[in-house]
Structures are given as structure tokens and as C-alpha cells.
Amino acid sequence: MAKEGLEMTEETEHMIEKNVAKEPDSAVCAADSKEMRAVLLTGFGGLNKLKVTKKLMPEPQEGEVKIRVKACGLNFLDLMVRQGNIDNPPKTPLVPGFECSGIVEAMGENTKGFEIGDRVMAFMNYNAWAEVVCTPLDWVYKIPDEMTFPEAAAFCMNFVAAYMMLFEVSNLREGMSVLVHSAGGGVGQAVAQLCSTVPNVTVFGTASPFKHEAIRHSVTYLFDRNVDYVAEVRKISPEGVDIVLDCLCGENTGKGLGLLKPLGTYILYGSSNMVTGETKSFFSLAKSWWQVEKVNPIKLYEENKVMAGFSLLNLLFKQGGCSQVKTTVQKLLSLYSEKKIKPIVDSLWALEEVKEAMQRIHDRGNIGKLILDVEKSPTPLGALSTPVHRAKKKKQKKEKIGDSDWRITGQRFHGDPTS
Ligand SMILES: NC(=O)c1ccc[n+]([C@@H]2O[C@H](COP(=O)([O-])OP(=O)(O)OC[C@H]3O[C@@H](n4cnc5c(N)ncnc54)[C@H](OP(=O)(O)O)[C@@H]3O)[C@@H](O)[C@H]2O)c1
């Protein structure tokens, strides 16, 4: 792996905020320097554990590609990492982020297939939220000219996970039906689009009500996430569904398995329900695990049901699944070129706005994917007033930063329930 740059110890978020406030352009002109901006997670916990800091730039090792980052994907998993709400969390401080897009700036030895100047998107095993990253070439993919950098940063995690679950794990075919939770989110929208590439597939989705108008067209039937979706699905399809995609581990396993038709597949791929506030709640964690249904394999055999689990990052980083993932990315890029799929970007945020961006996911506000746009300057204060914005404004006032009233909220493309 690349040698990570040493953190500049005396640099603090506050100092960077002040510097940027004095001279907004300095945020984007680190190109000639040996330093770069990066988001740092200083310890597990709330939003206050995130700051933007300066680090020395990494240099590519053998088999690695150095990328000048343009955009980074913000995933639900990043919230869980921040809280330390994952198995075997790495040590902090760390630079979060699992995917980015940008331009190849240099290559280590043995990096055939890439050239300086190539437009690429990449998976990272952490460290993606920085101006420059180095990552093994097995996790880097060239992107088509027509794909924007934010789209590319919204592509890999959501579409690869959705594709592999639908087509590799559960063999989606014409005429089948699929149930997906959080249908308005990054993965949810990728699932909906991929289902529409197969004739006559029925998609049942759940989502917060305020999103319904915006995403109704993308699924066949949409339910409020708070209603008894099992009863609603049964009213429409008494025999159940062929595929259940469950990212709410614990709450839904029994319901999901119960909804399957014979030979149907239930896939567990997330545990969003374990996030119940800004910091990890041991009570909720214990409750969630306690609620996880005990599945009897003999019952699966008797009822002709398939139960599966899927973790893209484990496949990629721990189980040597690079070539399977690469093949999937190529198939997805073909679908993109044929205009059958298109990543949905919810909003763009400067690195310095990472807390506000994360708060938007906590607030269930996003439709599609949140992107950290490395070249974006923080937006002036004022337009929106969410709890985070208000707290930040108050803090800034207290600290007498003066009238540098120009940071805060990201560029939004959809309605915000908290405004
Ligand atoms: N296994 C894998 O390989 C893999 C890969 C990617 C993602 N995932 C998992 O897939 C799920 C979706 O990921 P994503 O990145 O696309 O995120 P996302 O769906 O965009 O996440 C945000 C949405 O999740 C819903 N949600 C459910 N529980 C929530 C909670 N406790 N707090 C806030 N929002 C909650 C909300 O939508 P509604 O209010 O509309 O329900 C919210 O808008 C996550 O569980 C993630 O870990 C797994």
C-alpha cells in the first residue's frame, strides 16, 4: 500500500477554516505542493470527530496508481465507520472513504494499462477523502468521456453491489419481483435502475414518505418505510416476491424470508438500523443483534428458500474478488454507455462540509448519492437552516471568526426535509 503522508501536526481544522476563509482559492490550489487536504477521522464518535487537515501527499508504490481526486463517494458505511459501528474497526486517526474519481497523475512500477491523464474511478480500502490518493491498479477503472467525475464517484459502490446481488447472487430474470428497502438511497436507486434493464420485473420499495414523489417513477410499488410492508406486498402479490434485499439487519430477516416465494432469495447486505443517532448506541446495537432471527437451515430446505449475505468490500479487499468486480464494472459501464443506467447524485459538498453532508444522511434527506467535490469551495452561510447549520453558525459566532459567513451547505439537487 502507499506510504501515507504524515499529518501536519500543528494544523487544525480551525486553522484551515480560517485560512480558507481569508483566501477561498487556496482550498483548490495545492497542486504544486507536497501537501494535500484530506478529511481526517480523529477518533470514533460523532460528527465532531471529523476535520479537514493537511497531510503529505502519498507516492505510488509498485502496482499502484496515483490519482488527483476530483470527487469522492459518501456512503452509509462511512457513517458506521465514523461511529466505530463496524466489525474490527481500524485504528484512528484515519482518512475515511472507500471510493473516488479523478485523473491519473503518476504510476508505480508494473502498472500496465494506465497512462498519466486517464480519467478513472477507484475503490479504496479507506483514504479516499483526500486531494490525492494511491491505490492498487486492480481497484481502478477507466471511465467514459461522457461520465462526469461526480457520477463516477457515485458509481462503483452502489452499482457494483446492486448488480452482484441481483445478477450474481440471486439470478434476476424476466418476470421476477424484488423488494428493496431505502429505495431512494444510493444502492436503492441503483437496484431500481438495474431491475428496469430486465423485462417485466416488479420492484417493491420502501422509503421515507417525502421521497415518494421524486422516486415513484423508479419502482413499481412504493411504501412508507413505517407501514407494514409485508401486508402491503401480500395485498398486491399474495404469493410473495422472488428476491428480498435487506439492509436493515435484525429488524427484517424473518419478515423478508417469510415474503419469499419458493426458490426465492433473501440477501442481507447492511445494517442501517444500527445507526440510531450521531454516536454509536450500545443499547441499540445489543437490541438489533438480539432481534436477529435465528434461521433454521432445515426450514430453508423444507420451504425451498435461499438465504445469502453480500459484502462488496470484503469480497474486494479480503477475499480476492478483484477480477469478478472488474468484470462487473465493465458490464455496468456498457449499460451506462447504452444509457440504461445513470448514477443519481443527490448533492455536492466541499471536503470542509463533510459533517453537514453526513448529517444529511442521518436526517434521511438524500435521494441518490452524496458526493464530496474536492474542488468545491464551501457554500456561503445563510440559505438553509438545519440543526447542524444552526449549531455551526452559533459556534462560529462564539469563536469570533468574524464575518467569514461563506461556508456551510452543499449544493442540493432535491428537496431537503430539514429545511
Ligand atoms: N454489502 C454491501 O456490499 C453494501 C454496499 C453498499 C451499501 N451497503 C449498505 O446498503 C445500505 C444503503 O447504503 P447507501 O450507501 O446506498 O445509503 P443510502 O441508502 O443512501 O442511505 C441513506 C438512507 O438510508 C435510509 N435509512 C435506513 N436506516 C437509517 C438510519 N438508521 N439512519 C439514516 N437513514 C437510514 C434512509 O432512507 P429512508 O428513510 O427513505 O429509508 C436514508 O435516506 C446501507 O446499509 C449500506 O451499509 C452494503
The ligand as a Tripos MOL2 file, in Angstrom:
@<TRIPOS>MOLECULE
LIG
   48    52     1     0     0
SMALL
NO_CHARGES

@<TRIPOS>ATOM
      1 N1        -22.9850   -5.1270    1.4480 N.am      1 LIG1
      2 C1        -22.5190   -4.2720    0.5540 C.2       1 LIG1
      3 O1        -21.6770   -4.6070   -0.2790 O.2       1 LIG1
      4 C2        -23.0390   -2.8800    0.5700 C.ar      1 LIG1
      5 C3        -22.6000   -1.9340   -0.3720 C.ar      1 LIG1
      6 C4        -23.1310   -0.6470   -0.3210 C.ar      1 LIG1
      7 C5        -24.0540   -0.3270    0.6710 C.ar      1 LIG1
      8 N2        -24.4310   -1.2700    1.5660 N.ar      1 LIG1
      9 C6        -25.4580   -0.9850    2.5830 C.3       1 LIG1
     10 O2        -26.6120   -0.5970    1.8930 O.3       1 LIG1
     11 C7        -27.3430    0.3290    2.6700 C.3       1 LIG1
     12 C8        -27.5870    1.5720    1.8280 C.3       1 LIG1
     13 O3        -26.3440    2.1800    1.5940 O.3       1 LIG1
     14 P1        -26.2040    3.5600    0.8160 P.3       1 LIG1
     15 O4        -24.7900    3.9620    0.9520 O.co2     1 LIG1
     16 O5        -26.8470    3.4400   -0.5020 O.co2     1 LIG1
     17 O6        -27.0360    4.5250    1.7430 O.3       1 LIG1
     18 P2        -28.4290    5.2200    1.4990 P.3       1 LIG1
     19 O7        -29.4770    4.2240    1.1860 O.co2     1 LIG1
     20 O8        -28.2690    6.3570    0.5890 O.co2     1 LIG1
     21 O9        -28.6300    5.6720    2.9910 O.3       1 LIG1
     22 C9        -29.4350    6.6560    3.3950 C.3       1 LIG1
     23 C10       -30.8680    6.1800    3.5250 C.3       1 LIG1
     24 O10       -30.9790    5.0200    4.3540 O.3       1 LIG1
     25 C11       -32.2450    5.0110    4.9870 C.3       1 LIG1
     26 N3        -32.0150    4.6540    6.3940 N.ar      1 LIG1
     27 C12       -32.2900    3.4490    6.9340 C.ar      1 LIG1
     28 N4        -31.9200    3.4130    8.2030 N.ar      1 LIG1
     29 C13       -31.4060    4.6100    8.5040 C.ar      1 LIG1
     30 C14       -30.8550    5.1720    9.6820 C.ar      1 LIG1
     31 N5        -30.7500    4.4630   10.7930 N.pl3     1 LIG1
     32 N6        -30.3980    6.4400    9.6340 N.ar      1 LIG1
     33 C15       -30.4920    7.1550    8.4990 C.ar      1 LIG1
     34 N7        -31.0020    6.6510    7.3420 N.ar      1 LIG1
     35 C16       -31.4580    5.3950    7.3500 C.ar      1 LIG1
     36 C17       -32.8340    6.3920    4.7700 C.3       1 LIG1
     37 O11       -33.7940    6.2700    3.7390 O.3       1 LIG1
     38 P3        -35.3560    6.0600    4.0600 P.3       1 LIG1
     39 O12       -35.6560    6.9140    5.2570 O.co2     1 LIG1
     40 O13       -36.0300    6.5130    2.8190 O.co2     1 LIG1
     41 O14       -35.4950    4.5890    4.3440 O.co2     1 LIG1
     42 C18       -31.6860    7.2060    4.2320 C.3       1 LIG1
     43 O15       -32.0680    8.2500    3.3690 O.3       1 LIG1
     44 C19       -26.5180    0.5760    3.9280 C.3       1 LIG1
     45 O16       -26.9670   -0.2940    4.9390 O.3       1 LIG1
     46 C20       -25.1230    0.1680    3.4970 C.3       1 LIG1
     47 O17       -24.2870   -0.1920    4.5440 O.3       1 LIG1
     48 C21       -23.9420   -2.5160    1.5360 C.ar      1 LIG1
@<TRIPOS>BOND
     1     1     2 1
     2     2     3 2
     3     2     4 1
     4     4     5 ar
     5     4    48 ar
     6     5     6 ar
     7     6     7 ar
     8     7     8 ar
     9     8     9 1
    10     8    48 ar
    11     9    10 1
    12     9    46 1
    13    10    11 1
    14    11    12 1
    15    11    44 1
    16    12    13 1
    17    13    14 1
    18    14    15 2
    19    14    16 1
    20    14    17 1
    21    17    18 1
    22    18    19 2
    23    18    20 1
    24    18    21 1
    25    21    22 1
    26    22    23 1
    27    23    24 1
    28    23    42 1
    29    24    25 1
    30    25    26 1
    31    25    36 1
    32    26    27 ar
    33    26    35 ar
    34    27    28 ar
    35    28    29 ar
    36    29    30 ar
    37    29    35 ar
    38    30    31 1
    39    30    32 ar
    40    32    33 ar
    41    33    34 ar
    42    34    35 ar
    43    36    37 1
    44    36    42 1
    45    37    38 1
    46    38    39 2
    47    38    40 1
    48    38    41 1
    49    42    43 1
    50    44    45 1
    51    44    46 1
    52    46    47 1
@<TRIPOS>SUBSTRUCTURE
     1 LIG1         1 GROUP 0 **** ****
